[in-house]
Amino acid sequence: MPLITIGIPVYKRLQYLDVALKSALNQSYKGIEILISQNLYSGAEANRIEEYSLNASRQYHNVRYIKQADNKGLSGNWNELVKHAKGEYIIIIGDDDVIPLGAISELLKYIEYQPAVVFGNQIFIDENGDQLSFDPNQRYHRNEIPDGLVSNVEKYIWTNSLPITGSLIKTDLLKKVLFNTELNTPEQEMFLRLFKINSQFYFTKEIVSYYRIHNRSETSNGLKYHLLLYYLINADCSKSNMVYKQLCISQRMVSGLLSALYYSDMDKFSFLINSEYLPRRKAEKILCTILKYTFFITRDSKRTYYLGRNYYNVGRRVLRMCSKKG
C-alpha cells in the first residue's frame, strides 16, 4: 500500500481550509500523509491559519505543517510541498478545494503500472459548495478520453485537460521538474516537461476533484498569462500535435497581451505581438480590441490595467509593433 501525499498550499481562507483538510482526512484510502504549507504573510487571518494548522498536526498523526520563511508565491509554495513530500505519489489541492470520499482510491487503480500521472474528472463548485452548471470535463476535452492509458498525452496537455487538483503525480519525477516559479498558473507548462521524462499517463472518468470558483481565489488577482504564453510558445511540440499548440496559444493571446501591459512587460508584449502564432491580420484586430477595452477597464475596474501614463505613447508603440509583422 503506497504512501500518498495530499499537499495543501494555504492562502487566506481558513473557512475553506477546514473543509479541504476534512475531505483529505476522510478519504477511504488510509495510506496518506497530509502536508500543509503556508507562505509567510502578516495579518490576523494568517495567525489563525497557523494556529489551526499546528493544532491539526498535533491532533492527527498523518498531518504535517510547514511555515515558509518568506512568501514564495503560488508555484514556490507548491514546490515546497513537493520537496517535503514523503509519499510515492502526490496530489496538490487548493485550500479551497474538496476531494471526494473515494478519490484517492480511484486514482490508485492504475498504480500497478507505475505511471507518471493518473488524472480524473472534476466538478466546479461555488463559494457555498454548490455545483456550477459549467461542465469543465467537456470544456477541457476530458469527455473524449477513454479510461486507462492515454494514447496521445501531448495533445491533452495542449488542450489543458489535466487538472492539477485532480492529478496524482509520481513524486520523484515531479521533484526533477518542479513548477516554474515565474508562473502563477504553472501546471500546463510543468506537465509538458514531465511528459518528456515519462509519457505514461492514465485517466479515469470518475470525479476526483471539486474545484471551487470564487472571488477570493489566489489567482483572482490576475494570472500572468504573458509569461505562461512565453514558455508555451518556446515549448517543444510534435508536428502531429502542432494544431493543438496553435489553438492553445491563440485562444489566450488577448489575455497574454493584456497581462503584459498590466505588468508593464513590454518585452514580452513585443514577443507575443511578433510571434508566428499571431499573424498580422489577427494582430491588427487584437490590438484594436485591446486599445478599445483597456479604456473601459481602466475607467471601471478597481484593479486597473496599467498602460503607462500616456495612452498616446502606448498606442504608437503597439502600432509600430504591428507594422513590423509581415
C-alpha positions in Angstrom: 0.0 0.0 0.0 1.9 3.1 -1.2 2.0 6.2 0.8 0.2 9.1 -0.9 0.9 12.8 -0.1 -2.0 15.2 -0.3 -0.4 18.7 -0.4 -2.4 21.7 0.6 -0.8 25.1 0.0 -2.7 27.6 2.2 -3.6 31.1 1.3 -6.0 33.3 3.3 -9.2 31.2 3.6 -9.4 29.5 6.9 -13.1 28.6 6.5 -12.3 26.7 3.2 -9.1 25.1 4.6 -11.1 23.4 7.3 -13.4 21.8 4.6 -10.4 20.8 2.4 -8.5 19.2 5.3 -11.5 17.2 6.4 -12.1 15.9 2.9 -8.5 14.7 2.8 -8.7 13.1 6.3 -12.0 11.3 5.4 -10.5 9.5 2.3 -11.5 5.9 2.1 -7.8 5.1 1.4 -5.9 5.5 4.6 -2.3 5.3 3.4 -2.0 9.1 3.2 0.0 11.9 4.7 -1.4 15.5 4.5 1.1 18.3 4.1 0.1 21.9 4.7 2.4 24.6 3.6 1.9 28.3 4.4 3.6 31.2 2.8 4.7 34.0 5.1 2.4 36.9 5.2 1.1 39.1 8.0 -2.4 39.6 9.4 -4.9 38.2 11.9 -6.1 35.5 9.5 -2.6 34.3 8.8 -2.2 33.8 12.5 -5.4 31.9 12.8 -4.5 29.7 9.9 -1.1 28.9 11.5 -2.8 28.1 14.8 -5.4 25.9 13.1 -2.7 24.1 11.1 -0.5 23.5 14.1 -3.4 22.1 16.1 -4.3 19.8 13.2 -0.7 18.5 13.0 -0.9 17.7 16.8 -4.4 16.1 16.6 -3.7 13.9 13.5 -0.6 11.8 13.2 -0.6 12.0 9.4 -0.8 15.8 9.1 2.4 17.9 8.9 2.6 21.7 8.8 5.3 23.8 7.2 5.5 27.6 7.6 7.7 29.2 4.9 10.3 31.8 6.0 9.1 34.1 3.2 6.3 34.4 0.6 7.4 32.0 -2.2 4.4 32.7 -4.3 1.9 30.1 -5.6 4.4 28.0 -7.6 7.1 28.3 -4.9 4.7 27.1 -2.3 3.7 24.1 -4.5 7.4 23.3 -4.9 7.9 23.2 -1.1 5.1 20.6 -0.8 6.8 18.5 -3.5 10.2 18.8 -1.8 8.9 17.8 1.6 6.5 15.0 0.4 7.3 11.5 1.7 4.6 9.8 -0.5 5.4 7.8 -3.6 2.7 9.9 -5.3 1.4 13.4 -4.6 -1.7 15.3 -5.4 -1.9 19.1 -4.8 -5.2 20.7 -4.0 -6.1 24.2 -3.2 -7.0 25.1 0.4 -10.5 26.0 -1.0 -11.0 22.7 -2.9 -12.5 19.4 -1.9 -11.5 15.8 -2.5 -14.5 13.4 -2.9 -14.5 10.5 -0.5 -13.1 7.8 -2.7 -10.9 10.0 -5.0 -7.5 8.6 -3.9 -8.7 5.0 -4.2 -10.0 5.7 -7.7 -6.7 7.3 -8.8 -4.7 4.4 -7.4 -6.4 1.8 -9.5 -3.7 2.2 -12.2 -0.8 2.4 -9.7 0.5 -1.1 -10.6 1.7 0.3 -13.9 3.9 2.9 -12.2 2.5 5.8 -14.3 3.9 9.3 -14.2 0.4 10.7 -13.7 -3.1 9.5 -13.1 -5.8 12.1 -13.5 -9.6 12.3 -13.5 -12.6 14.5 -13.9 -13.6 17.4 -11.8 -16.6 19.4 -10.8 -16.7 23.2 -10.4 -18.3 24.4 -7.2 -19.1 27.9 -6.0 -18.2 29.6 -2.7 -21.1 27.7 -0.9 -20.1 24.3 -2.3 -22.9 24.1 -4.8 -22.1 22.6 -8.2 -21.9 25.1 -11.1 -23.7 24.4 -14.4 -20.4 24.8 -16.3 -19.0 21.4 -17.4 -15.2 21.5 -17.2 -14.9 18.0 -18.4 -16.4 18.9 -21.8 -14.7 22.2 -21.9 -11.3 20.6 -21.4 -11.9 17.6 -23.7 -11.8 15.0 -20.9 -15.1 13.6 -22.3 -13.0 12.4 -25.3 -10.5 10.4 -23.3 -11.2 6.7 -22.6 -10.4 5.1 -19.2 -6.9 3.8 -19.0 -3.6 4.6 -20.7 -3.8 7.9 -22.6 -2.7 7.3 -26.1 -1.8 10.9 -27.1 -0.8 12.6 -23.8 0.8 15.6 -25.6 -2.5 16.5 -27.3 -4.3 16.6 -24.0 -1.7 18.6 -22.3 -2.0 21.2 -25.0 -5.8 21.2 -24.6 -5.2 21.8 -20.9 -7.1 18.6 -20.0 -5.1 17.7 -16.9 -6.4 19.4 -13.7 -3.7 19.8 -11.1 -6.2 19.3 -8.3 -7.3 16.0 -9.9 -3.9 14.6 -10.8 -1.9 12.0 -8.8 1.8 12.6 -9.8 4.8 10.4 -9.2 6.8 12.4 -6.6 10.3 11.5 -7.7 9.5 12.7 -11.2 7.9 15.9 -10.0 10.9 16.6 -7.9 13.0 16.6 -11.1 10.9 19.1 -13.0 9.2 21.2 -10.2 6.9 24.1 -11.0 8.2 27.2 -12.8 8.2 29.9 -10.1 7.7 32.7 -12.6 4.2 31.5 -13.3 1.1 31.6 -11.1 -0.7 29.1 -13.3 2.2 26.7 -13.8 0.7 23.2 -14.2 0.4 23.0 -18.0 4.0 24.1 -18.6 5.1 21.6 -15.9 3.1 18.7 -17.5 4.8 19.4 -20.8 8.2 19.0 -19.2 7.1 15.9 -17.2 5.8 14.3 -20.4 9.4 14.4 -21.8 10.6 12.3 -18.9 7.8 9.8 -18.7 4.8 9.6 -21.1 2.8 7.0 -19.1 -0.3 9.0 -18.2 -3.5 7.3 -17.1 -7.1 8.6 -16.9 -10.3 7.8 -15.0 -13.7 9.2 -15.8 -14.6 9.3 -12.2 -14.9 12.7 -10.4 -11.8 13.1 -8.2 -11.9 16.8 -7.5 -14.3 19.6 -6.6 -12.7 22.8 -7.7 -14.0 26.0 -6.1 -14.6 29.1 -8.1 -14.9 32.3 -6.1 -13.5 35.9 -5.8 -11.0 35.1 -3.1 -9.1 32.5 -5.0 -5.3 33.0 -5.1 -5.4 33.5 -8.9 -8.3 36.1 -8.8 -5.7 38.9 -8.5 -4.5 38.3 -12.1 -2.9 35.5 -14.0 0.5 36.1 -15.6 -0.7 34.9 -19.0 2.1 36.7 -20.8 4.7 34.7 -19.0 2.8 31.4 -19.5 2.5 32.1 -23.2 6.2 32.9 -23.4 7.1 29.5 -22.1 4.4 27.6 -24.0 5.5 29.2 -27.3 9.0 28.1 -26.6 8.0 24.6 -25.6 8.6 21.6 -27.9 5.7 20.1 -29.7 5.5 17.2 -32.2 4.3 18.0 -35.7 1.2 15.9 -35.3 0.0 18.0 -32.3 1.1 21.4 -33.5 -2.6 22.3 -34.3 -3.4 21.9 -30.6 -0.5 24.1 -29.6 -1.5 26.8 -32.0 -5.1 26.7 -30.7 -4.0 26.8 -27.1 -1.8 29.8 -27.6 -4.2 31.8 -30.0 -7.1 31.4 -27.5 -5.0 33.1 -24.8 -3.3 35.8 -26.9 -5.6 38.7 -25.9 -5.2 37.7 -22.2 -1.5 37.5 -22.6 -1.2 40.9 -24.2 -3.3 42.5 -21.6 -1.3 40.8 -18.9 2.0 42.1 -20.4 0.5 45.6 -20.4 -0.7 45.2 -16.8 2.7 44.1 -15.6 4.4 46.8 -17.8 6.4 44.0 -19.5 6.8 45.5 -23.0 9.5 43.0 -23.9 7.0 40.1 -23.5 4.3 42.2 -25.2 6.6 42.7 -28.2 7.5 39.0 -28.2 3.8 38.0 -28.3 2.9 40.5 -31.0 5.7 39.4 -33.2 5.1 35.7 -32.6 4.4 33.4 -35.5 1.2 32.4 -33.6 -0.2 35.8 -34.2 -0.5 36.6 -37.9 -0.6 40.3 -38.9 -4.3 40.3 -39.9 -5.1 39.0 -36.4 -2.6 41.2 -34.7 -4.3 44.4 -36.0 -7.7 43.2 -34.9 -6.5 42.1 -31.5 -4.6 45.4 -30.9 -7.7 47.4 -31.8 -9.7 45.3 -29.3 -7.1 45.7 -26.6 -6.9 49.5 -27.0 -10.7 49.7 -27.1 -11.3 47.6 -24.0 -8.4 48.8 -21.9 -10.0 52.2 -21.8 -13.2 50.6 -20.4 -11.2 48.6 -17.9 -9.1 51.5 -16.6 -12.3 53.5 -16.1 -14.5 51.0 -14.4 -12.3 48.3 -12.7 -11.0 48.7 -9.2 -7.9 46.7 -10.3 -6.8 48.6 -13.4 -4.6 47.5 -16.2 -1.6 49.8 -16.2 -0.9 51.1 -19.7 1.6 53.8 -18.6 0.8 57.5 -18.1 0.3 58.3 -21.7 -2.2 56.4 -23.9 -0.8 58.1 -27.0 2.7 56.7 -26.5 1.4 53.2 -25.8 -0.8 53.4 -28.9 2.2 54.5 -31.1 4.3 51.7 -29.7 1.8 48.9 -30.4 1.1 50.2 -33.8 4.8 50.1 -34.6 5.0 46.6 -33.4 2.0 45.7 -35.6 3.6 47.3 -38.7 6.7 45.2 -38.3 4.8 42.0 -38.9 4.8 40.6 -42.4 
